[in-house]
Amino acid sequence: MPLALLPAAVAGPVPIQAKAPAPVVRVLLQEAPSLELEAASGTLRVGDGAGRTLLELAPGARLQLRRSGPALEARLEGAAGGPRRVSLPSGQAWIDPAPGQRGNGDALLTLQQRRYRGRLLVRSEGDRLQAINLIDVESYLPSVVGSEMPASWPLAALRAQAVAARTYALRQRRPAAPFDLKATVSSQVYKGVEAETDSTREAVRSTRSQVLVHGSSLINAVFHSSSGGLTANSGEIWRQQLPYLVSVPDYDQASPVHAWQLRIQPDKLTQAFREINGAFRIEVLSTTSSGRIRQARVTGPGGSLLLSGAELRQRLGLRSTLARFDFEASPRAYPSLPPLPSLEGVFTPEGIRSLASGVVQAPWRTPRPPAAPTLLVSGRGYGHGVGMSQWGAYGLALRGEDYKEILRHYYQGVRILPYSSL
């Protein structure tokens, strides 16, 4: 997963408050004007906030939920006796295993064609409904590991992912908020039971309760797909330099996005830089110590824009900010992409840092191009580049490193402890 920037990425240490053997996390699965779910296996009950059972869903039964003023309306279809409808004035509904089935792991619900364990809270938020999965972290993680990393990868890499994901999830718990995490790359990907495999369950089981700690607090265990050879300092990407999120050499040479190229046609440049009607010049004004673009100036027919590396990446749809730009005056002049820069020395910090340095000179001498230009981007890595590189974990696992060595490489100075000890 590759991960997006989160406010927690720049927050201070957050100690664990609860010491339960398996803490519960709350994951936002879906947000929509109405929701439809099914009982995938076992019998589910629909209750209100007072613990009263209003409906029961047998396997195959469908439940439709929508707002009705301040209340929540639940309609049960496919049940014996025909459709049934109930109103929940509180605007909340709880869906969980019926009495006698709790804890057996067999009662699953289906939402968006995916099956989930645990309980589901449906609540009104503005004009939409939120479906929030409440699940203990050890039951949540096998799906996260399988959603974030290929289940066929070495067990050491899967274990490193399990510990990082457990730490990340527990650090995100916010009791005052309606949910802790999203099921997308905004937090970490969670695709339900279908993403679980024997290998991901073993990775979680064999690292049960283990988390990453710096001082006496959980770390912000961010991770990304591939750094392109050198991870980034957190303080150069976000607002705060954390002592354990420092730049280290990566071992992601096997990554399919270790090195990449992208051709961006003139019409796409016009869409990306509407204020200046496109672009024919990009000046990289400053880079981070790991070679990522910190600030750039984009010049087009309508003027110039000063953008951060993150803004430039978002506008152009780049895999990372470790990139170099070249323009060509006429797309017909180049039937195929030019070769990537030489890989010689690229795995050294100096080689990587030089990738985005300097000013991009247009291949023409006049202030503006003779024709709409095409932008060629040569880059490395995928994601923000901070913390553990997933492809780097794969590479280290192939070298024989165990998961603890992998984690200590990407998160400098951390300890691996059971969450019950915090």
N, C-alpha and C positions, 0 to 999 in steps of 0.2 A: 504494500500500500504505500503504493506511494501515498504520504499524509499531507493534508492542507494545514496552513497556519491556524492555530487555535489560540484564544486568549490565554489558556493555561500554559502555552509555550513560553510566555514571558512572565508568568506569575512566580511568586516565591514558593519555597517548600510548603507542601501541604501534608501534614502528618495524618496517618490513619486514625480515625476516631473510634471505630468499632474493632473488636478483636474476635469476632465470630470465626469459627473454623472455615466457613465458606461464605464470605460476605455476598450480599445481593447487589447486583447492578441493575439499573433501569435504562433500557435501550429503546430509543424512538425508532419504531419500525416503519411507520407510515403516517403521513399527515394529509388529509383529504376532506372534502365536504361530506362524504359518506364512506362507510367501510362495509365490506362483506367478508365474512370468515366462515370456516367450516370446522367441524370436529373431524380431525384426520384419523384418530384412533382413540379408543376409550371414550368415556362420557364426560362432557364438560358442563359446568354449571354457570349460569349468568346470575350474578348477584349485585346488590346495591352496596353502598358504603357502610350500611349497618349490618352486613353479613347475612341478609336474607336472600334465599334462593328464589329467583323469579322465573327462570326457565332452565331447562336441561337440554343439552345438545347431544343426541346420539350420533355415532359415526355416520357421516354423510349428510347430516342436517346442516342447513345454512342459516346464518344469522346476519341480518342487515341492520346497520346502525346509522341513524341520521339525526340531525338536530330537529327539534320541534319547539321553537322558541327557546327558553332557557333550559328546557328539559331535553333528555335524550330518549329517542324512540327506538326500541328494539323489536324487530319482526323476525320470527322464527318460521322457516319454511322447510318442507321435506320431513316434518315430524308426523308421527301418528296422530290422527285427529285433526289434521289440517293446520293451516297457518295460525300462529298466535302472535299477539302484539302486546307489549307492555311499555309503560312510560316510566322513566327514571327522572324524577324532578331534580335530583342533585346534579344532573348533567354528567354523571360518571357511571360506568358499568365495569364490573370485574368478571373476567372469564378465567376459570381455573378448573383443575380436575375435580370431579364430583366427589363427595365424601366416600372414603374407602379406597380411593385411587391415589391419593396424595403420596408422592414420593416413589411411586413405582416406575416412573419414567415412561409409562405407556400412553398416557393421555396427551395427545399432541393436537395443536390447532393449526389450521392452514390459513395463511394470509398472503395475498399476492402470489399464490401458487407456491409458497414455501411453507414448510412445517417448522414449528417452533415448540420448544419445551417451556416449562415454567408457567407463570401467570401472565395475563394480559389486562392492562388497565386501558379503557377507552375514556377519554375526557375531552370536553369542549375547550377549545382555545380560539377565541375570536369566532370567525365563521367557519372554522374547520374542526375536524376531530383528530385527535392524536391517539395512535395505537402504541402503547408503551409496554414492552416485555420486561417483566421482573423475573430475574433468573439468577441463581447463585453463580458466582464467577467461574467455578470449576466446570459447571455444565455449559456455560457460555463459550469458554475458550476453545474447545475442539472445533467448533464451527469457525471461529475467528482465525485460528491457525490455518485451517483448510481454505478459508476465503482469501487470506493474505499471502499464502505461500503454497507452491505445488506440494501436494501430499506425498509425492514420490521422491522429494528431496531427502538428503541424509538426515537421520534422526537428530544429530547434533544441531543442525540448522533449525529443525522444527522445534526442538526444545528451547533454543535461544529465542525463537519467535514467541513461544508460549510464555516464557518468563517476562519478556518485554511487553507483550500484550496484557498480561495479568497486571503488571505494574502500572501500565498506562491506564487501564480501566479503573483500577482502584483509586488512582490519583485524581481521576475525573469526577468522583462522586461528589455531588453537591446536594445535600439534604434539602435545602431551601428551594431548589429548582424542581420543575416537574419531571425532568429526566436527567440522566448523567451523560449518556452517550448517544450518538446516532449510529445507524447501521451501515453507514457509507464511509467513503474516504475522508469525510469531514472529521470523523473520529477514527474508527478502524472498521474494516468491512466485516459484516456479520450476515451470513446468508442462510442461517437456520440449519436444520438437521441435515439437509442434502450436502452440506459442505464438510460434514464430519466423515472421517475415515478411521480405520484401525490405527494408522500411523499418527494421526493428529490426536486421537484419544490417548495413545501411549505417550506422546510428547507432553500432554497435560498431566496425565497420571503420574509420570515419573519425575515431574517437577512440582508436584502439588504444593501449593501455598508459597512457593519461592517467589520473592520479589527483589527488586533492585533498590538499594538504599544508599543515600549519601548523607553523612551525619546521622541524624535520627529520623530522617524523612524519606518517603518514597521519591524517587527521581521522576522527572518528566521524560519517560522512556519513548521518545519519538523515534520513528524509523522511516525509511524510504526505500525505494526499489533499488537504485544504483547510483553511485556518486560520480562515476566516470574516473575513478582512480584516487580521489582524495576527498574525504568528507569535509564539511564546513564547520566553522566556529559558530555557535548559536548566536553570539552577540553581533556577528556580521550579517546575519540573516534576519534576526528578530531584535527585540529591544534589550535583551538581557543576556550577558555572557554567563552561562552556568558552568561551574568548574568541571563537570563530567561530560559536557557536550563540546568537546574541542576537536579540532581538525586532526585526523589520523589517516595514514595510508589505507586505501581500500584494496580489496582483493576480488573485484567484480569483473575481471577480464572476460569471464564467460557470459556476461550479460549481453543480451541482444541489443540493449540500448547503451552499452558502454560507450560506443561511438555511433553517431547517427547524422544523417543529413536531411534537410527539408528544403523544398523549393516552394516559394510563396509567389504566386502570380500577381500582376499589378492590380487586378480587381480586388483580391484579398487584402492587399496593402491599403487600398482605398477604404475598404471596410474597417480595417484595423485602426487607421488614422484618419477618421472622417474630418476632424477639425482642420487638418492641413491638406486634405484631398490626396492622401497617399504619402509615399516616401521614396526619396531617391538618394538619401544619405543617412547613415547611422554612425554616430561618434560614441565610442565607449569612453566615457569620461573618467570612470574609476572602477576598480575591481576589488574584490575581497582578497584576503591573503591566500585563499584557495583558488583564485582565478575566476570566480563568479562575478557577473556583472553587477555592480552596485548602482551605477547611474549611467544613463546614456542620453544623448540628444538626437532626436529624429527630425530630419528636415525634409519637407515636401513642398509642393507647389504653393501651398497656402501658408507657409511659415514653419516654425520649429516647436517641438515639444520636449520638455525635460522630464524624463521618466525614470523611475527606479527600475532595478533589474526585475523585480517581481511584476511590476506593471507591464514591462516590455514582454515578459514571458506570457502573461495572461492575454495580452492583445494579439500576439502572434501565434499563440497555441504551442509554445515550445515545451519540450520535455524538461528542460532545466534552464538555468541562467548561465551555465558553463558553455558558452557558445561564441562563435565567430561569424561575422556577416560579410558577404560579398555580393555586389550587384553586377548584373549583366545588362547591357543596353537593349539588346534584342533577344527575346527567347529563341528565335530561329537560329541564332548564332551558336547555340549550345544544345545539340540534340540529346545529350545526356549529361548527368551531373559530373562535375570534375571530381577527381579522386580526393579522398580524405587527406588531411595533413598527415605527414609521416608519423608512424607510431613510435619511431625511435626516440627513446627518452621520455615518452609520454607518461610512463608510470612513476616518474619522479615528480616530486612537488614542483620543481622548476618547470618541467615540461607541461604540466597541467595548468599552472598559473599563467603561462604565456598564451594560452589558447584565445582568451578574449581581450588581450591587451592591445592597446593602440587605437588609432582612428581608422575607420573604414573609408577608404578612398574610392570614389566612383570611377569607373573605367572611361571617363570622358573629361575633357578639360573645361567645357562650358559650365556655367553655374547650374544649369538644368540638363537632364539627359535628352538626347535627341529623340528618344521614344520612351514609352512607359517601361520602367525597368522591372526585372524579376529579381527577387531577393533569394540568395542561396545561404542557408544557415548550416554550419557544421558545428555539432555540439557533442557533449558527452554527458551520460548519466540521465536519470529520470527521477524527479522529485526535488525537494528542498535541499537535500544533501546533508541534513543534520542527523546525528545519532547513528543507529545501526543501519547499515546497508544490507538489504535482504540478499542481494546477489553476492555481496561480500561475505555474508554468513555462509552461503552455499560454497563459495570458494575456499573459505577457511575449513569448513567441514570436510571437503575433499582432501585437504592437506592433513587431516587427522586431528584437528583441534576439537576439543569437546565444547559443549555449549557454554560452560562457565568461562573458558578462555575467550570464546567469541564475544560474549557480553562484556567482559572486562577490557577487551580491545576497543570496542566502539563506545563504551561508557566508562571513561577513565576514572579510576579511584573509587569505584562503587563496591559495595558488599552485597552478597546474595544471602538473604535471610528469610525465614518463614514469616508471613504476615502476622501470625499469632504472637510473635515476639515484640512487636512494635507497640 
